[in-house]
Amino acid sequence: MNDKKNNEKKNGKPSEHRRRQAPAGAERAPAKPGLEVRATAAKLLAAVIDKKISLDGMLDLTHGNPAYKALNDADRGLARAILTTALRHLPRLEAAIASLIDTPLPEGARALQHVLIVAAAQILHLDVPSHAAVDLAVEQANRDPRNRRFAKLVNAVLRRMVREKDEILAATASVSPVPDWFRKRLAAAYGAEEAERIAEAQLVPAAIDMTVKSDPKAWAERLGGKVLPTGSIRLAAFEGSVTGLEGFDQGEWWIQDAAAAIPAKLFGDISGKRIADLCAAPGGKTAQLIAAGAKVTAVEQSSNRLARLKENLGRLGLEAELVGGDLFDFQPDEPLDGILLDAPCSSTGTTRRHPDVLWTKGPEDIGKLAVLQERMLRHALTLVKPGGIVVFSNCSLDPIEGEKLVAKIIGDTKNVSRVPVDPKDWPGLESAITELGEFRTTPAMLPGDDKFVGGMDGFFASVLRFG
């Protein structure tokens, strides 16, 4: 018996029997209030960072993560806030934690690292009682056999973080808030100074923008918003659901980022023209085309997304010909007047609302998506009549998915030319139009003020004429 005790003391581990008994008692103890939401946040954070799983999918209330779905509404809201904040500030949070630990955590302590990041996000950036963030992180460590031995370390590190919050925020402010691979690509495309502005801009959650069927000025007055250079309305911060706002039930408007509203406007007058939207769901751009008077065919490969598109158009009281299937199989009865191709992309321009993108995608994804986009654009150009227009767009900040792709197609394809966008037609967004007349927005554009959040999604759009 003494040998067993001595062996346990030497190894720092209880016997097999005692290891089985102690955790069982801990598991039967009721969880502290707030523990499950923090544990869920740490679990989902690990899935994003370590397994490259999309956050949107895990937060889906129908098919999402079971632990997240089991939370009540308030806890789901807190979990979302923790996750999005942690992902926006991840490199700085990691730097803050590293600065408070003398010896780096072992490779096998990834789960503990996620617990610390979740707690640090609350302490440094969220309006959550710091003592709760600390106590619940320590409780998480104690309940996990892998992390129990680090519980005192968690307590010490996080309590020090609470005490030195201002100093830590100042010390980590120089750390880029985006992954190194993305920072380098931004700098190569936009220069170091603009790259830094874009990286900082993604720390601010996106504003709520909407597109209205008509009279943006009147609707801005009704809803307490302001009209943007895109014709969109930006709402001031408010509490509640957008579905409760005036005009929602009547289908007078739909939520759409200001930058996403640009491509459909680049056709000019399309009244009576036959236009196809080749990647149509969820339907914001389709709705714009219909509202502008076009006869629209909306093509969508996903049956679930097509159903959502139909539902959205139904609320808006708008009609289009809906086609389910692969856009490469789409062949209209006769050549069209125009095509809108808002192609699937890396989505690096949407990190204000989807901060997981930078941690679930990498350079290899950008390259693969650019190849797919090129195929899509070449096919789209075969569907329009001579003189027809193709508007190509996506929400990537990378020139490989934008400027370079279009330049390649113009360079090796007969009868295809660029139709330059005139900056005079876009007052307030002149800086978003390149020398070649293409649109390039970034999250650092559209400055905010005391009432309205600034920024917009990063978007690329180019107008091409066939024949």
C-alpha positions in Angstrom: 0.0 0.0 0.0 2.8 2.4 0.9 4.4 1.5 -2.5 1.2 2.6 -4.2 1.0 5.9 -2.3 4.7 6.6 -2.9 4.2 5.8 -6.6 1.3 8.2 -6.8 3.3 10.9 -5.1 6.2 10.4 -7.4 4.2 10.4 -10.6 1.8 13.2 -9.5 -1.1 10.9 -10.5 -3.7 9.1 -8.5 -4.1 5.3 -8.8 -6.4 3.9 -11.5 -9.1 3.3 -9.0 -8.9 6.8 -7.5 -8.7 8.4 -11.0 -12.0 6.7 -11.8 -13.7 7.8 -8.6 -12.7 11.4 -8.3 -13.9 12.7 -11.7 -17.2 10.8 -11.3 -18.0 12.8 -8.2 -17.0 16.0 -10.0 -19.3 15.2 -12.9 -22.3 14.7 -10.7 -21.8 18.1 -9.1 -24.2 20.7 -10.6 -22.5 23.1 -13.1 -22.0 26.7 -12.1 -24.3 29.2 -13.8 -22.6 30.3 -17.0 -20.3 27.3 -17.2 -22.0 25.6 -20.1 -22.0 28.7 -22.3 -18.2 29.2 -21.7 -17.5 25.5 -22.3 -19.5 25.6 -25.5 -17.7 28.7 -26.7 -14.3 27.0 -26.1 -15.4 23.8 -27.9 -16.6 25.8 -31.0 -13.5 28.0 -30.9 -11.4 24.8 -31.1 -13.4 23.5 -34.0 -12.8 26.7 -36.0 -9.1 27.1 -35.2 -8.0 23.5 -35.1 -10.4 21.8 -37.5 -11.3 24.7 -39.9 -15.0 24.3 -39.4 -17.3 27.2 -40.4 -18.8 29.1 -37.5 -22.0 29.8 -39.3 -22.7 26.1 -39.7 -22.1 25.4 -36.1 -24.4 28.2 -35.0 -27.3 27.1 -37.2 -30.3 26.3 -35.0 -31.4 23.4 -37.3 -28.3 21.6 -38.1 -25.7 23.2 -35.9 -23.6 22.1 -32.9 -25.8 20.2 -30.3 -24.2 21.9 -27.3 -24.9 25.3 -28.8 -28.5 24.4 -29.7 -29.0 23.2 -26.1 -28.3 26.7 -24.7 -31.1 29.2 -24.1 -31.5 32.3 -26.2 -29.5 34.5 -23.9 -26.6 32.1 -23.5 -26.5 31.5 -27.3 -26.2 35.3 -27.7 -23.3 35.3 -25.2 -21.6 32.4 -26.9 -21.8 34.2 -30.3 -20.4 37.4 -28.7 -17.5 35.5 -27.1 -16.7 33.6 -30.3 -16.8 36.5 -32.7 -14.8 38.7 -30.3 -12.2 35.9 -29.7 -11.8 35.4 -33.5 -11.5 39.1 -34.3 -8.8 39.6 -31.7 -7.2 36.2 -31.7 -3.5 37.0 -32.4 -3.7 39.8 -29.7 -5.4 37.5 -27.2 -2.7 34.8 -27.8 0.0 37.4 -27.4 -1.6 38.7 -24.1 -1.8 35.1 -22.7 1.8 34.3 -23.8 3.1 37.5 -22.0 1.7 36.2 -18.7 3.1 32.7 -18.9 6.7 32.1 -18.1 6.9 28.7 -19.9 4.8 28.1 -23.1 2.0 25.6 -22.6 2.8 22.1 -23.9 1.6 21.0 -27.3 -1.0 18.7 -25.7 -2.7 21.7 -23.9 -4.7 23.0 -26.9 -7.9 22.6 -25.0 -6.5 24.7 -22.1 -5.4 27.4 -24.6 -9.0 27.7 -25.9 -10.3 28.0 -22.4 -7.8 30.9 -21.8 -8.7 32.6 -25.0 -12.4 32.5 -24.2 -11.8 34.0 -20.8 -9.4 36.6 -22.2 -11.9 37.8 -24.8 -14.4 38.4 -22.0 -11.9 40.2 -19.7 -10.3 42.4 -22.4 -13.2 43.1 -24.8 -16.6 42.2 -23.5 -18.9 43.8 -20.9 -18.9 40.6 -18.7 -17.9 40.6 -15.0 -14.3 39.7 -14.9 -14.6 37.6 -11.8 -17.1 35.4 -13.6 -14.8 34.9 -16.5 -11.9 33.9 -14.2 -13.9 31.6 -11.9 -15.6 29.8 -14.8 -12.3 29.3 -16.6 -10.8 27.8 -13.5 -13.9 25.6 -13.1 -13.5 24.5 -16.8 -9.9 23.5 -16.1 -10.8 21.6 -13.0 -13.6 19.6 -14.7 -11.3 18.5 -17.6 -8.8 15.7 -16.6 -6.4 17.0 -19.2 -6.4 20.5 -17.7 -6.9 19.9 -14.0 -3.2 20.3 -13.2 -3.2 23.7 -14.8 -6.1 25.2 -12.7 -3.9 27.3 -10.5 -2.1 28.6 -13.5 -5.4 29.6 -15.1 -6.4 31.4 -12.0 -3.1 33.3 -11.6 -2.8 34.3 -15.3 -6.4 35.5 -15.6 -6.4 37.4 -12.3 -3.2 39.2 -13.4 -4.9 39.9 -16.7 -7.8 41.6 -14.9 -5.4 43.7 -12.8 -3.2 44.7 -15.8 -5.9 45.0 -18.4 -5.0 48.5 -19.7 -1.3 47.8 -19.9 -1.9 44.5 -21.7 -4.2 46.1 -24.3 -1.6 48.8 -24.9 1.2 46.3 -25.2 -0.7 44.1 -27.7 -2.1 46.9 -29.8 0.9 46.6 -32.2 0.2 42.9 -32.9 -1.7 42.5 -36.2 -5.2 41.2 -35.5 -5.2 39.0 -38.7 -3.2 35.8 -39.5 0.3 36.3 -40.8 -0.6 34.8 -44.2 -3.4 37.2 -44.7 -1.5 40.3 -43.5 1.2 39.5 -46.1 -1.3 39.2 -48.9 -3.0 42.4 -47.9 0.4 44.3 -47.8 1.3 42.9 -51.3 -2.0 44.0 -52.7 -2.6 47.3 -51.0 0.6 48.4 -49.4 1.6 48.1 -45.7 -0.3 51.2 -44.5 -3.6 50.4 -46.2 -3.2 46.7 -45.2 -3.0 47.8 -41.5 -6.1 50.0 -41.9 -8.0 47.0 -43.4 -6.9 44.7 -40.6 -7.9 47.2 -37.9 -11.3 47.8 -39.6 -12.3 44.1 -39.3 -12.2 44.5 -35.5 -15.4 46.5 -35.7 -18.7 44.5 -36.1 -20.5 45.3 -39.3 -23.3 47.9 -39.4 -26.9 46.9 -40.4 -27.4 48.1 -44.0 -30.6 47.7 -46.1 -31.7 48.1 -49.6 -35.1 49.6 -50.2 -37.4 49.2 -53.2 -37.8 53.0 -53.6 -37.2 56.3 -51.9 -34.2 55.7 -49.7 -34.3 59.2 -48.2 -37.8 58.8 -46.9 -37.1 55.3 -45.5 -33.9 56.6 -43.8 -36.0 59.3 -42.1 -38.6 56.8 -41.0 -36.0 54.3 -39.6 -33.6 56.8 -38.2 -30.9 55.8 -40.6 -28.8 57.6 -43.2 -28.4 57.1 -47.0 -25.0 55.9 -48.1 -23.3 56.5 -51.5 -24.5 53.1 -52.7 -28.2 54.2 -52.1 -28.3 51.8 -49.2 -29.6 52.8 -45.8 -27.4 52.4 -42.7 -29.2 52.0 -39.4 -27.9 53.4 -36.1 -27.3 50.9 -33.3 -30.5 49.7 -31.9 -31.8 46.9 -29.7 -34.3 44.4 -31.0 -34.9 42.5 -34.2 -34.9 44.0 -37.7 -38.0 42.0 -38.4 -39.9 44.3 -36.0 -39.0 47.4 -38.0 -41.5 49.3 -40.1 -41.7 48.0 -43.7 -40.4 44.5 -43.0 -43.7 42.7 -43.1 -44.7 44.8 -46.2 -41.5 43.7 -48.0 -40.3 47.3 -48.5 -36.7 46.5 -47.8 -34.1 43.7 -47.2 -30.9 43.5 -45.3 -27.8 43.8 -47.6 -24.4 45.2 -47.0 -23.7 48.5 -48.8 -20.9 47.0 -50.9 -23.1 44.0 -51.9 -25.6 46.4 -53.3 -23.1 47.8 -55.9 -22.9 45.0 -58.5 -26.6 45.0 -59.5 -26.4 48.7 -60.0 -23.6 48.5 -62.5 -25.9 47.4 -65.3 -27.5 50.8 -65.6 -31.0 50.9 -67.0 -32.3 47.3 -67.3 -36.0 47.9 -67.5 -37.5 45.1 -69.6 -34.1 43.4 -70.2 -33.5 39.7 -69.6 -31.0 39.2 -66.9 -29.8 36.0 -65.2 -28.4 35.9 -61.6 -26.2 32.8 -61.7 -25.5 32.5 -58.0 -28.7 33.9 -56.7 -29.3 32.9 -53.1 -30.1 34.4 -50.7 -31.6 36.9 -53.2 -30.5 40.4 -52.3 -29.1 41.1 -55.8 -31.9 39.2 -57.5 -34.4 41.5 -55.7 -32.4 44.5 -56.9 -32.6 43.4 -60.5 -36.3 42.7 -60.3 -37.0 46.0 -58.6 -35.1 47.8 -61.4 -37.5 46.4 -63.9 -35.6 43.4 -65.3 -37.0 40.0 -66.3 -34.9 37.9 -64.0 -33.9 34.3 -64.0 -32.4 33.2 -60.7 -30.1 30.2 -60.8 -29.1 28.4 -57.6 -27.4 25.0 -57.2 -28.4 24.3 -53.5 -32.0 23.2 -53.1 -32.0 24.6 -49.5 -30.7 28.0 -50.6 -33.2 28.0 -53.5 -36.0 27.5 -51.0 -34.7 30.4 -48.9 -34.5 32.6 -52.1 -38.1 31.8 -52.9 -39.1 32.6 -49.4 -37.3 35.9 -49.4 -38.7 37.0 -52.8 -42.2 36.0 -51.5 -41.9 38.4 -48.5 -40.8 41.1 -50.9 -43.6 40.5 -53.3 -41.1 40.0 -56.2 -41.1 37.4 -58.9 -38.4 35.7 -60.9 -38.0 32.5 -62.8 -36.2 30.2 -60.4 -33.9 27.5 -61.8 -32.4 24.9 -59.5 -29.1 23.3 -60.7 -25.5 23.8 -61.6 -24.9 27.0 -63.4 -22.6 25.2 -65.9 -25.7 23.3 -67.0 -27.8 26.5 -67.4 -28.5 27.4 -71.1 -31.2 30.0 -71.7 -33.5 29.6 -74.7 -31.8 32.5 -76.4 -28.9 34.7 -75.4 -29.5 37.1 -72.6 -29.0 40.9 -72.2 -27.0 40.5 -69.1 -25.6 38.1 -66.5 -24.8 38.9 -62.8 -22.2 36.5 -61.5 -21.5 37.1 -57.9 -19.2 34.1 -57.6 -18.4 31.9 -54.6 -15.1 33.1 -53.2 -12.8 33.1 -50.1 -15.1 35.8 -48.5 -12.1 37.6 -47.0 -14.0 40.9 -47.4 -16.7 39.9 -45.0 -14.5 39.3 -41.8 -16.4 42.0 -39.9 -19.4 39.7 -39.8 -17.6 36.4 -40.4 -14.4 36.6 -38.5 -13.9 32.8 -38.7 -13.1 33.1 -42.4 -9.5 34.1 -41.7 -9.0 31.0 -39.6 -10.8 28.4 -41.7 -9.3 29.4 -45.1 -5.8 29.9 -46.4 -3.9 30.8 -49.5 -4.5 27.4 -51.0 -8.3 28.0 -50.8 -8.0 31.3 -52.6 -6.1 29.7 -55.5 -8.7 26.9 -55.9 -11.6 29.3 -55.7 -10.0 31.6 -58.3 -9.8 28.6 -60.7 -13.5 27.9 -60.2 -14.4 31.6 -60.7 -12.5 31.7 -64.0 -14.5 28.8 -65.2 -17.8 30.4 -64.1 -17.0 33.7 -65.8 -15.9 32.1 -69.1 -19.2 30.2 -69.1 -21.2 33.3 -68.2 -19.8 35.2 -71.2 -21.2 32.5 -73.5 -24.7 33.2 -72.3 -25.1 36.8 -73.4 -25.9 38.2 -76.9 -23.5 40.4 -78.8 -23.3 43.7 -76.9 -24.5 41.9 -73.7 -23.1 42.7 -70.3 -21.7 40.4 -67.6 -21.1 41.9 -64.2 -18.6 39.8 -62.3 -18.2 40.3 -58.5 -17.3 38.7 -55.3 -16.5 39.6 -51.6 -12.8 38.7 -51.7 -10.1 41.2 -51.0 -7.5 39.2 -53.0 -6.7 40.4 -56.6 -6.3 36.8 -57.6 -10.0 36.5 -57.3 -10.6 39.9 -58.8 -8.4 42.2 -60.9 -5.9 39.6 -62.0 -8.7 37.1 -63.0 -10.5 39.6 -65.1 -7.3 40.8 -66.7 -6.4 37.3 -67.7 -9.8 36.7 -69.4 -9.8 39.9 -71.3 -6.2 39.2 -72.4 -7.0 35.8 -73.9 -10.7 36.0 -74.9 -11.9 37.5 -78.2 -14.7 40.0 -78.2 -14.6 40.7 -74.5 -13.8 44.2 -73.2 -14.0 46.0 -69.9 -16.7 48.7 -69.5 -15.1 51.3 -67.1 -17.2 52.6 -64.2 -17.3 56.4 -64.2 -16.3 57.7 -60.7 -18.6 60.7 -61.4 -21.6 58.3 -61.2 -20.6 57.3 -57.6 -20.1 60.4 -55.5 -18.6 59.5 -52.2 -17.1 56.3 -53.5 -14.6 57.7 -56.0 -11.7 56.1 -54.1 -13.3 52.7 -54.6 -13.0 52.9 -58.4 -9.7 51.8 -59.8 -7.8 53.4 -62.7 -9.2 50.7 -65.0 -12.7 51.5 -63.9 -13.4 48.5 -61.7 -14.9 48.6 -58.2 -12.7 47.7 -55.2 -14.2 48.3 -51.8 -12.5 47.5 -48.4 -13.7 47.4 -44.8 -11.7 50.5 -44.2 -13.9 52.6 -46.5 -16.9 54.8 -45.4 -15.8 56.4 -42.2 -18.2 56.2 -39.2 -19.2 58.8 -36.6 -20.7 59.0 -33.2 -24.0 57.6 -34.4 -23.2 55.3 -37.3 -20.6 52.6 -37.6 -18.3 53.0 -40.5 -16.9 50.4 -43.0 -18.4 48.1 -45.6 -17.6 44.7 -47.0 -14.6 44.2 -49.2 -15.9 43.7 -52.7 -14.7 43.5 -56.3 -16.8 44.2 -59.3 -16.1 44.5 -63.0 -18.3 45.2 -66.0 -17.5 43.1 -69.1 -19.1 43.5 -72.6 -19.3 40.6 -75.0 -18.9 41.5 -78.7 
